Amino acid sequence: IEKDSCDVDDFDVSPEQMTSALPLLYQSGYLTIKKFNPILHRYTLGYPNKEVKIGMLKSLAPNYLSPISYDNNSVVGDFLEKLYDDDIEGALQRLQAYLASISNRLSNKNERDFQTVFYLIFNLMGAYMRVEEDSAVGRADAVLYMPNTVYVFELKYDGSAENALRQIDDKGYLIPYSAEGKRLVKVGVNYDSKRRTIGEWRIVEA
């Protein structure tokens, strides 16, 4: 919902008649006006700060993630430590275990749900992640910024990690980040719908 826009008329509707959630989220304080286009009379909305963004993600999380138990908290903590140690292999092993613990009664039955779970987990742990980021050369599924490294992820659903890496190369997803002076790492991840968790991944430093 970040960077989405809406018309002035969208705000002049009673809550029960709203067809878009954006004005309601604005009225409830989850979103604030970031920009106004005086020609088109459209507002661009966004989170006012990181704390509100995390709160919003936490309210969405129960629809995608299992209730977080003590054991799951331990897995998440281990995952975060691995990320900050630039151990993406260890981090993905923790994420694989976490996804496997999600109840099979919940969603995550298609690629979009998998991407949403992936996004929620990274953001709930405080990592700065840009998902499906547009650039002149294409759209990466996820870009993770760490202090010394930029990880560019391509996520596949019942595909292969090798194909994911090939797409990163073929589409030039690394190019926008090549001038930042950080390590560039491409990560191909495949979700196995039968196992309901990450099936395989490949990590290659550029």
C-alpha positions, 0 to 999 in steps of 0.5 A: 500500500505504500506509494499508492494514490487516491483521488480527492473524492475517495475521502468524501465517502462514508466508511461503509461505502468505501471501495478502497482501503486507503482512505480508511487507513488514512483516517485511522492514522496508519497512512499519511499524505506524502504528496499532492498532485494539484493538477490531477488532484490525487494524494500519494499516501504512505506510512508516517514512520517506521513504528506505524509501518511495523504496527500495520505489518503486525496487524496483517501478519496473523492472516499469513503467519502462525501465532508466534510462540517462544520457539518461533521467536527463537528461530526469528532471532537466529535468522536476524543474527545470521542476516547481520553477520552476512550469513545468508545461507544460515538465515535461509535455513532459519527461514525454511524452518520458520515457514515449515512451522506455519499452519497448513490452514493458513494462506500461502498457497500461491506465489503472491502469498509466498512473497507476502510472507517473505516480505512480512518476516523481513520487515517485522524483524526490522530489516529494510526490504524493498519488494518488487522494486521497479527500475529502468532494467526491470523489477526484482522480487526483493532487494535487501539492504544491509550495512555492507551488502545488497541482496537481490532476491528472485523468488520462484514458486514450484520452479528452481533456484537456478532459473531464479538466478538466471532471471536476475542475470538476464534482466539485469536486476543488479545494475541499479545497485552496482554504484553503491560500493557494497557487496552485491549478492544474488539469491535465487529462492524456490518455494516448494508448495508440497513441502510448504516451505523453501525447497532450495536456494542458490547464493552467488556473489556478483 
